[in-house]
């Protein structure tokens, strides 16, 4: 296994390592702009749109040049640039001139350009098989064959993108979050959007060397998608997305190289793990981790909050039921009210006893704190009934069901507003007394 530091020292691995990390930095910064505008498909479209340009460029240049390793990168970049910009023009024409919606135009360009590229590649397969093999390799990237010149190209691109974002941060923020307000301020929207698209094409075309035509869109969206789960500010998203992009590029290369070595040592056979797909797998895992484990917006935290809310509703319903009972209530009676399994209900009642809301002695009954909380719930319930009846003209017999739901989510601020709006009512539409706020503190 190769140590991590060795990736920055080995003459063969250094270019691939730095190039992949800089590719992750450049694509993640541009990806934030794409992600925020909710146009993730444009990255996928433009990455596929470069394919026919690559194939056609190589096909034309193969007529005039032999299989020179020096001319190959130039041909790839030039063909990809031309094809990518042509893809942008076609998208613009379909949206503005033919009035197609954005998704339709993007899908049309993606499928058409990729189909043309595959058609051209099938011809190249028989006329120039050596060039064809190199073209096919670019579908999923050729990270291992990066040279120092690629590092310089990535570094320049990352620098240009970073300077662009720093200089135009405020206009970009307004355009991407409030497009109409940007028009009112007379911001140069079209030039900024056009230059953003140019940088997007640059990031895609140059990134093809690392992760390939098919997978490049993932490197645009994955870092931004992961960063969005942890931040609330635009500039924070750029910072964290770039951190993820650099980390994903580095870890993908490390797992590709060391994974191949591990398989060979473990099973005695040579297995190559291509860096491009491994980079995207790492990116996917990071996004999934963010979506599942983020502290506030993650799947687990949402499940916990949802279950806590359900249990809180059950707890409040139990308190209301006990407050209306003149005698102590047995466990079997509570089960008929809340419809929970025996273990879950025992768990809720145990928590309520720990909170000193209920007590048990030949049945369950409310403590002083439990009675205060129960009266508060009843107060919110009846206030909402009055609001529905007086302000929304809901029939008296129809207000109870809505109040049963709203009593669990009315905040103290909303309670104060309701009290002021309704003139601090004494009774609900059913002529039942509303508990006073003063007696519940």
DOGU-332159 format. One record per residue: x, y, z of N, C-alpha, C, O in turn. Coordinates in steps of 0.1 Angstrom, whole numbers, plus 2048, in hexadecimal, padded with zeros to 3 digits. Layout:
N
XYZXYZXYZXYZ/...
This chain:
441
8087F480080080080080980C80081380D807/8058177F880D8237F780982D8027FD830803/81283280A80F83C81480984980D80C84C801/8018508147FA85C80F80486780A80286D800/80E86981281887380F81F8708028248787FB/8208637FF82885E7F38218637E68278647DC/8148657E780C86A7DB8118787D780F87C7CB/8178807E081B88D7DD82A88D7DA8308987D6/8318827DB83F8817DA8448797CE84E87B7C7/83C86F7CB83F8657C083E86D7B28348747B0/84886C7AA84987379D83D86F79483987678B/83886379582D85E78D82086279281786678B/81E8617A08118647A680F8737A98038777AA/81987B7A98178897AD80E8907A48058977A8/81088F79780889678D7FA89278E7F189A78D/7F788578F7EA8807907E388579D7D788979C/7EA8857A87E58897B47E18987B47D689C7B7/7EA8A07B17E88AF7B07DD8B27A67D58BB7A8/7DE8AC79A7D48AF7907C68AB7947BD8B3791/7C58A079A7B789B79E7B28A47A97A68A77A9/7BA8A87B37B68B17BD7B28BF7B87A88C57BC/7BA8C47AE7B68D17A87AA8D07A07A28D979F/7A88C579979C8C27927908C279B7858C8798/7918BC7A77868BC7B17838CA7B67788CE7B8/78E8D27B778C8E07BC7848E87B177B8EF7B5/7898E87A57828F079A7748EB79876B8F4797/7728DE7977648DA79475B8DC7A074F8DF79D/7608DB7AC7578DE7B87538EC7B97478EF7BD/75C8F57B57589047B674E9077AC74490E7AF/75090379F7469057957398FE79872E902795/73A8F279E72E8EA7A17258F07AB7198EE7AB/72A8F97B47229007BD7189097B670C90A7B9/71D9107AB7159197A370A91179C6FE91579B/70E9067977048FD7906FA8F87996EE8F7796/6FE8F37A56F58ED7AF6EB8F77B46DF8F47B5/6F09037B86E790D7BD6DC9117B46D19147B8/6E09127A76D691679D6CD90A7996C490B790/6CF8FF79F6C78F279D6C78EE78E6BD8EB788/6D48EF7886D68EB77A6E08E077A6EA8E1772/6DF8D67826E98CB7826EA8C47756F58BF772/6DF8C476E6DF8BC7616E88C37576ED8BC74D/6EB8D07586F38D674E7018D174E7088D0744/7068CE75A7148C875B7148BA75471E8B774D/70A8B27567098A574F7088A774070F8A0739/7008B173C6FE8B372E70B8B772770F8B271D/7128C172D71E8C77277298BC7277328BC71D/72A8B47317358AA7317338A072673C89C720/72689C72472489371972589A70B728894701/7228A770B7238AE6FE7318B06F97338B26EE/73B8AE7027498AF6FE74E8A26F67588A36EF/7468976F874B88B6F274C88B6E37578876DE/7428906DB7448906CD74F8996C87568966BE/7528A46CF75D8AC6CC76A8A56CE7738A76C5/76B89E6D87788966DA77A88C6CF78588B6CA/76F8846CC77187A6C27738806B477C87C6AD/76C88B6B176D8916A477B8986A2782897698/77F89E6AD78D8A56AD79889A6AB7A189D6A3/79788F6B27A18856B07A187F6A27AB87C69C/79487D69D7938776907998806857A087B67C/79788D68679D89767D7AC89867E7B3897674/7B189968A7BF89A68C7C788E6897D388E686/7C088268A7C78766877CB8756797D486D675/7C487D6707C787D6627D58846607DC880656/7D888E6687E48966667EF89366F7FA89666C/7EC88C67A7F78896847F787A6877ED873686/80387668A80486868F80186769D7FC8716A3/80285C6A47FD8596B18078606BB80D8596C3/80886D6BB8118746C480B8766D17FF87B6D2/8118736DC80B8756EA80B8846ED8038886F6/81288C6E681289B6E98068A26E38008AB6E9/80289D6D77F78A46D07E989F6D67DF8A66D4/7E98936DC7DC88E6E17D58976EB7C98996E9/7DC89C6F57D58A46FF7CF8B16F97C48B66FC/7D78B76EF7D28C36E97C68C06E07BC8C86E1/7C68B56D97BA8B16D17AE8AF6DA7A38B46D7/7B08A86E57A58A56EE79F8B26F47938B46F3/7A78BB6F97A28C86FF79B8D06F47918D66F7/7A28D26E979C8DA6DE78E8D56DA7858DD6D9/78E8C86D77818C26D27768C36DD76B8C66DA/77A8C16E97708C26F476B8D06F675F8D26F9/7748DA6F57708E86F77668EC6EC75B8F16EF/7698E96E07608EC6D57538E66D67498EC6D5/7538D96D97468D26DB73E8D76E77328D76E6/7458DA6F273E8DF6FE7388EC6FB72C8EE6FF/73F8F56F57399026F272E9016E87249086E8/72F8F86DE7248F56D57178F06DD70C8F46DA/71A8E86E770F8E36EF7088EE6F66FC8EF6F7/7108F86FB70A90470270190C6F86F69106FC/70690E6EC6FF9156E26F290E6DF6E79156DE/6F29016DD6E68FA6D96DC8FB6E56D08FC6E2/6E08FA6F16D78FB6FD6D19096FD6C590A6FE/6D99136FB6D49216FA6CA9236EF6BF9296F1/6CD91D6E36C491E6D86B69176DB6AC91D6D8/6B790B6E06AB9046E36A290B6ED69690B6EC/6A89116F76A191770269B9256FE690928701/6A392D6F769F93B6F369893C6E668E9436E5/69C9346DC6969356CF68A92C6CD6809306C7/68B9206D26819166D06789146DC66F90C6DC/67B91C6E767291C6F367190E6FA66690C700/67B9066F967B8FA70067F8FC70F687905711/6798F571867D8F772668B8F17286908EA720/6918F573369F8F27366A28E37366AC8DF72F/69A8DC73D69D8CD73E69C8C67306A48BE72D/6928CA7286918C471B69D8C77126A28BF70C/6A18D47126AD8D870A6B98D070F6C18CC706/6BB8CF71C6C78C97216C78BA71D6D28B4719/6BC8B371F6BB8A571C6BD8A370D6C3899709/6B88AC7056BA8AB6F66C88AC6F26CD8A36EB/6CF8B66F86DD8B76F46E68AC6FA6EE8A76F3/6E38A77066EA89C70C6EA8907036F488A6FF/6DD88C7006DB87F6F86E18816EA6E78776E4/6DE88C6E36E288E6D56F188E6D46F78876CC/6F88966DC7068976DB70D88A6DF7178866D8/7088836E970E8766EC70C86C6E17158646DE/70086C6DB6FD8636D07078666C470C85D6BE/7098736C17128766B67208726B972786D6B1/7248746C673186F6CA7348616C973E85C6C4/72A8596CD72B84A6CC72B8466BD73383D6B9/72384D6B472384A6A673184D6A0736845698/7378586A474485B69E74F8526A475884E69D/74D84E6B17578456B77578376B07618306AF/74B8336AC74A8266A575182669875781B693/75183169175983268576883368877082C680/76C83A69277A83A69677F82D69A78B82A699/7778256A077B8176A578280F69A78B80869D/77D81068D78380868378D81067B797809675/78C81D67A7968256727A282867A7AD827675/7A182B6877AC82E6907AB82769D7A782E6A7/7AD81A69E7AB8136AB7B38186B67AF8176C2/7BF81C6B47C88216BF7C282E6C57C182F6D1/7BE8376BC7B78436C17AA8406C87A68466D2/7A38366C37968326C979882E6D778F8316DF/7A28266DA7A48216E77A782D6F17A282C6FC/7AE8376EC7B08436F57A384A6F77A184F702/79B84C6ED78E8526EF78684B6F9780852701/78583E6F877D83670178183870F77A838719/78F83971179483A71E78F84772578E848731/78D85271C78885F72277A85E72677586872D/77385472376585372976585273875C85773E/76F84C73D77084A74C77D85075277F84D75E/78485774A79085E75079D85674E79D84A74D/7A885D74F7B585874E7BE85F7587C8865755/7BB85D7657C286576F7D18617707D9869772/7D385476E7E184F7707EB8557667F7854768/7E685975A7EF85E7507F086D7507F5873746/7EC87475B7EE88275B7FD88675C80587F761/7FF89275680D89875580D8A575D8038AA762/8198AA75F81A8B77668138C275F80E8CB766/8128C175280B8CC74B7FC8CC74F7F68D774F/7F68C17527E88C07567E78C77647DD8CD766/7F08C576C7F08CC77A7F08DB7787E88E277E/7F88E076F7F88EF76C7EB8F37677E68FE76B/7E58EC75E7D88EF7587CD8F07637C58F9763/7CD8E676B7C38E57767C58F17807BB8F7784/7D28F47837D58FE78C7D090C7877CA91478E/7D390E77A7CE91B7747BF91C7747B9926777/7B89117717AA9117717A491377E79B91C780/7A990C7887A590E7967A791D79B79F9227A2/7B29227977B593079B7AB93A7947A694379B/7A99387877A094178079294078678B94A788/78D93478978093278F77F93979D77593F7A0/7899377A578A93D7B278994C7B27829527B9/7919527A97919607A77849667A277F9707A7/77E95E79977196279476696279F75E96C79F/7669587A775C9587B275F9637BC7559697C1/76C9657BF76F96F7C976B97D7C47659857CC/76E9807B876B98E7B275C9907B075799B7B2/7559867AC7479877A973E9807B373397C7B0/74297F7BF73B9777C972D97D7CC7239767CB/72C98A7CE71F9917D171698F7C570A98B7C7/71A9937B87109917AD70C9827AB7019807A8/7169797AD71296B7AB7089677B66FF95F7B3/70A96C7C27009687CD6F296D7CA6E99667CB/6F19797C56E497F7C26DE9787B66D29747B6/6E69757AB6E096F7A06DB9617A36D195C79E/6E39597AB6DF94B7AE6D594A7B86CF93F7B9/6D29547C06C89537CA6BB95B7C86B19587CD/6BD9667C06B196F7BE6B39757B06B89807AE/6B096E7A66B29727986AB97F7946B098778E/69E98079969698C79669D99879D69D9A3797/6A19977A96A89A27AF6B59A67A86B89B27A8/6BC99C7A36C89A079B6C49A878F6CC9B178B/6B99A57896B49AD77D6B19BC7826B49C577B/6AB9BD78D6A89CA7926B49D27956B59DE792/6BF9CC79A6CB9D279C6D39D57906DE9DB790/6CF9D07856D59D17786E39CB7786ED9D1772/6E49C077E6F19B877E6F39B37706E99AF769/6FF9B276B7029AC75E70099D75F70A995760/6F399975E6F098B7606F59827556FC978757/6F29867496F697E73D70597B73C70A97073A/70D98673D71C98473C72197B74772A972745/71C97C75472097475F71C96575D72495C75F/70F96375870B95675571394F74A71694374B/71695774071E95273572C94E739731943736/73295774174095374674094774F74993F74F/73594675773493A76073392E75773992475B/72B92E74C72A92374373891F73D73B91473B/73F92A73A74D92773475692073E75D91673B/75592574B75D91E75575891075776090775A/74B90E75674690075874B8F774D74F8EC74F/74B8FC7407518F473575F8F17387648E6736/7678FB73C7758F973F7778EE74977F8E5748/76F8EF7547708E675F76D8D875A7748CE75E/7638D775275F8C974D7698C474376D8B8745/76E8CC73A7778C77307848C373678A8B8733/7898CB73F7968C87467948BC74F79D8B4751/7898BB7567868B075F7848A375978589875F/7818A374B77F89674478C88D74578B881746/7978937467A488B7477A48837547A9878754/79D88875E79E88176B79387776D79586B770/78687B76B77B87276D77386E76176A866762/77687575676F87074976287874675D87F74E/75E87673975287C73474687873C73D881740/74486B73F73886674573786A75372C86D758/74286B75B74186E76974487C76D74387F779/74888576474C89276874189A76F7448A2778/73489876B7298A077172989D7807248A5788/72C89178472C88D79373589679B7328997A6/74189979574B8A179C7468B079D74B8B77A6/73D8B47957388C179672D8C27A172D8CC7A8/7258B87A271A8B97AB71C8B37B97188B97C3/7248A87BA7268A17C772B8AA7D27268AA7DD/7378B17D073C8B97DB7328C47DF7318C77EB/72C8CB7D67228D57D97168CF7E17118D57EA/7118C47DC7068BD7E37098B97F17018BB7FA/7158B47F371A8B180171B8BD80A7178BD815/7228C88047248D480C7178DB8107168E081A/70D8DA8077008E180A6FA8DB8166F28E381D/6FC8CF81A6F68C98266FB8CF8336F58CE83D/7078D583270E8D983F70E8E88407128ED84B/70B8F083670D8FE8377009068346F790082F/7009128386F491B8356F792782D6EE92F82A/70492A82B70893682470F932817716928816/70E93C80D71393980072293780072792E7FA/72994080773893F80773D93380E74792D80B/73592F81873992281F73891681673F90D817/72E91780D72C90C80473890B7FA73C9007F7/73D9167F67499167ED7549107F475C9077EF/75791480176290F80876190080B76B8F8808/7568FB8107548ED8137548E48077598D9807/74D8E97FC74D8E27F075B8E07EA75E8D57E5/7638EA7EA7718E97E57798DF7EE7818D87E8/7768DF7FB77D8D68047798C78007828BF7FF/76C8C57FE7678B87FA76D8B47EC7718A97EA/76D8BE7E37728BB7D67818B67D67848AC7CF/7898BD7DD7978BA7DE7998AC7E57A18A47E1/7918AA7F079289E7F778E8927EF7948877F0/7838947E877D8897E07888857D578A8797D3/78E88F7CE79888C7C47A38847CA7A887A7C4/7A88887D57B48827DB7B08747E07B886A7DD/7A58727E77A28657ED79E85B7E17A28507E2/7988607D77958587CB7A28527C57A28467C2/7AC85A7C47B98557BE7C084C7C87C58427C3/7BF84F7D57C68467DF7BF8387DF7C682E7DE/7B28387DF7AB82B7DF7AD8247D27AD8177D2/7AE82B7C77B08247BA7BE81D7BA7BF8127B6/7C88247BE7D681F7BE7D78147C87DB8097C5/7D48177D57D680E7DF7CC8027DF7CF7F77E3/7C08057D97B77FA7D87BC7F07CE7BA7E47D0/7C17F47C37C77EB7B97D27E37BF7D37D77BC/7DB7E97C77E67E27CD7E17D87D77E67CD7D8/7D67DC7DF7D17D37E97CB7C67E37CD7BB7E8/7C47C87D87BE7BC7D17C87B37CC7C77A77CC/7D37B97C67DE7B07C17E57A97CC7E879D7CB/7E77AF7D87EE7A97E37E479E7E97E97947EE/7D77A17EA7CE7997F17CA78D7E97CA7827EE/7C878E7DC7C37837D47CD77F7C97CA7757C2/7D87857C87E37817BF7E07837B17E677D7A8/7D678C7AE7D478F7A07D379E79E7CE7A67A7/7D67A37927D77B17907C97B778C7C37B3782/7C47BF7957B77C67927B97D57937BE7DA79C/7B47DB7887B67EA7877A97F178B79E7EE786/7AA7FA79579E8027997A080F7937A8817798/79881378879A82078279782B78B78D82B793/79F83678A79D84179479084879278A84D79B/78C84A78578085278277484C78A76D854791/77084078776583A78F76683A79E75D83C7A5/7738377A27758377B17738457B776D8477C2/7778507B077585D7B47668607B67628667C0/75E85C7AC75085E7AD7498567B873F85A7BE/74E84A7BA7498427C574C8497D37438497DB/75884E7D475B8557E07528617E274D8647ED/7508697D77478747D77398707DB7328777E3/7348657D67268607D972585D7E871B8607EE/7308567ED72F8527FB72F85F80472885F80F/73786980073787580872987C808725881812/72387D7FC7168837FB70C87B80470488180B/70C86E80370386580B70586781A6FC868822/71286881E71586B82C70F87883070987983B/71188282870B88F82C6FC88F82C6F6895836/6F68888236E78878236E287F82E6D6882833/6E98768336E486D83E6E887284C6E0872855/6F487784E6F987A85B6FA88985F6FE88C86A/6F78928556F88A08596EF8A38656E489E866/6F58AC86E6EF8AD87C6E08B287B6D88AE884/6DD8BB8726D08C18736C78BC8676BB8BA869/6CD8BB85B6C58B884F6C78AA84B6C08A6841/6CF8A28516D289484D6C588B84F6BD88E857/6C58808486BA8778496B88718576AD87185C/6C386E85E6C286986C6BC8738756B387087D/6C187F8746BC88A87D6AD88D87A6A6890884/6A988C86E69B88F86A692883870687886874/69787786F69086C87468E86D88368486B889/69987188A69987389868F87E89C68787C8A5/68F88989568689489867889089566F89489D/67588988A66888488766387B89265787C897/66B8728976678698A16658708AE65B86D8B6/66D87A8B166C8818BD65F8898BD65888A8C7/65B88F8B164F8968B064388D8B26398908B9/6438818AC6398778AE6378738BD62C8738C2/6428718C364286D8D263D8798DA6368778E4/6408858D663C8918DD62C8928DC6258968E5/62788F8D06198908CE6128858D66078888DC/6188798D761286E8DF6128738ED6088718F5/61D8788F261E87D90061488790360D88790D/6128918FA60889B8FC5F98968FC5F189A904/5F788C8F35EA8868F35E787E9005DC87E905/5F18789055EF8719125EC87B91D5E4878925/5F488691D5F18909275E38959275DC897931/5DE89891A5D189D9195C689391E5BD896924/5C988691A5BF87C91E5BF87A92E5B4879933/5CB87A9345CB8799425C58859495BF884954/5C68919435C089D9495B189D9495AB8A3952/5AC89594059D89493F59788994758B887948/5A088094C59C87595459B8789625A487E968/59087596858E87897759586E97F59987198B/59786297A59E8579825AB85497B5AF858970/5B384C9825BF84797D5BD83E9715B3836970/5C683F9675C483895A5CD82C95A5D982D95C/5C88209565D08149555D78149475D381A93E/5E180C9475E980A93A5E180692E5E280B924/5D87FD9305CF7F89255C68039205C4803914/5C280C9285B98179245C282091B5BD826911/5CE82391F5D782C9175D98269095DA82D8FF/5DB8199095DE8128FC5D28148F25D58168E6/5C68148F75BB8178EE5BA8258E95B48288DF/5C182E8F05C083C8EC5CC83F8E25C98468D8/5D883B8E55E383F8DD5E78358D25EE8388C9/5E28288D35E481E8C95F381B8C65F781B8BB/5FA8198D16088168CF60B8078D46038028DC/6168028D06197F48D561D7F58E46208008E9/61C7EA8EB61F7EA8F962D7EF8FC62E7F8905/6387EB8F56457F08F96477FF8F664D8068FE/6418048EB6428128E863B81A8F26408258F7/62F8168F662781E90062E81E90D62E828914/63381291163A81291E64681B91E649822928/64D81C91265882591165483391265B83B919/64983790C64484590D64084891B644853921/63983F92263584293064184293964184A943/64B83A93665783B93F65E84893D66284E947/65F84D93166585B92F65D86593666286F93C/65086493564786E93C64886E94B648878952/64B86295064D86195F65B86796365C86D96D/66586595A67286B95D67187A95C678881963/66887F95366688E95265D89395D65B89F95E/65888A96564F88D97064289496B63C89D971/63D88E96063089395A62588A95F61988F960/62887D96161E87496662486C97163086B973/61B86697961F85D98461685198360C85197C/61A84698961383998861183399661B83299E/6058309996018299A65F38249A45E982B9A5/5F28179A15E581199D5DF8189915D381998F/5E881D9885E382497C5EC83197A5F4834983/5EA83796F5F284396C5EA85096E5DE85096C/5F085A9735EA8679765F487297460086F974/5EF87E9725F88899705FE88F97C5F888F987/60B89397B61189A98660D8A99846068AD97B/6128B298D6108C098B6158C597E60E8CD977/6228C297B6288C696E6208C196261E8C8958/61C8B49646148AE9596078B59576038B794B/6008B99615F48C09605F58CE95A5ED8D2952/6008D595D6038E29576058E09486008E8940/60D8D694460F8D49366038D092F6008D4923/5FA8C89355EE8C392F5E58CF92D5DE8D0922/5E48D89365DB8E49355E08ED92A5D98F4923/5EE8EE9285F38F691D5EF8F09105EC8F8907/5F08E390E5EC8DD9025DD8DF8FF5D98E38F4/5D58DE9095C68E19085C48EF9045BB8F28FC/5CC8F890A5CA9079075CD9098F85C69108F1/5D89038F35DC9058E55D18FF8DB5CE9058D1/5CC8F48DF5C18ED8D85B58F68D65B08F88CB/5B18FB8E15A59038E15A79118DB59D9178D5/5B39178DD5B69238D65B59228C75AF92A8C0/5BA9178C25BA9148B35AB9128AE5A89168A3/5A390C8B759590A8B358E9188B258691A8A9/5919218BB58B92E8BB5909358AE58893C8A8/59C9348AB5A293A89F59B93589259793D889/59992889159292388558492788557F92A87A/57D92889056F92B89156D93A88E56493D886/57494389457295189357895788657295F880/58595388358C95A87958B95386B58B95A861/58994686B58893F85E57A93A85B578933851/57193C864562938862561929860558925858/56992186756791386755C90F87055B91487B/55490686C54990187454E8FC8825588F6882/5468FE88C5498FA89954D8EB89A5568E78A1/5458E38935478D48945548D088C5578C488D/55A8D98845658D587C5738DA88157D8D887A/5738E088C57F8E78915888DD8995948DF89A/5828D389E5898CA8A85958C38A15A08C28A7/5938BD89559D8B588F5AA8BD88C5B58B888F/5A88C98875B38D18845BB8D58915C78D6891/5B38D889B5B98DC8A85C18D08AE5CB8D38B5/5BD8C48AC5C48B88B05D28B88AA5DB8B38B1/5D48BC89E5E18BC8985E98C989B5F58C889E/5E28D489C5EA8E189E5EF8E28AC5F88EA8AF/5E88DC8B65EC8DE8C45FA8DA8C76008DE8D0/5FF8D18BE60D8CC8C06188D48BA6248D38BE/6148DE8B261E8E58AB61D8F58AD6258FC8A7/6138F98B46129078B761D90C8C061F9078CB/6259168BB63091B8C362B9258CD62092B8CC/6339298D76309348E162D9418D96249488DD/6359448CF6339508C86259508C161E95A8C1/6229458BB6159448B46099448BE5FF94A8BB/60C93F8CA60193F8D45FF94E8D95F39528DA/6099568DA6079648DE60096B8D35F79738D6/6039688C65FC96F8BB5ED96B8BB5E59748B9/5EA95E8BD5DC95A8BD5D59608C95C99658C7/5DB9618D45D59678E05D29768DD5C797A8E1/5DB97D8D75D998B8D45CE98D8CA5C69958CA/5CF9858BF5C59868B45B79838B85AE9898B4/5B69798C15A89748C55A397C8D15989798D6/5AB9858D75A798C8E35A79848F059E9868F8/5B097A8F15B29728FD5A496C90059E96F90B/59F9638F859195D8FA59195590759B94F90B/58595490D58494C91957E93E91658193591E/57793C90B57192F90857392C8F95749358F1/57291F8F657491B8E856691A8E255C91D8E8/5659178D55589168CE54F90C8D454290D8D2/5549038DC54B8F98E25478FD8F05428F58F8/54A9098F354790F90054E90990C54A908917/55B9049095638FE91356D90991757291190F/57190992457A91392958891192458D905924/58E91C91F59C91B91B5A591E9275A492992D/5AE91592A5B79179365BF9249345C4928929/5C092C93F5C793993E5D693793E5DC92E944/5DD9409375EB93F9355F29429435FC93C946/5EC94B94B5F294E9585F39429615FC942969/5EA9399605EA92E9695F29229655F391896C/5F992495A60291995561191B957619913952/61492695D62392995F62792696D633928970/
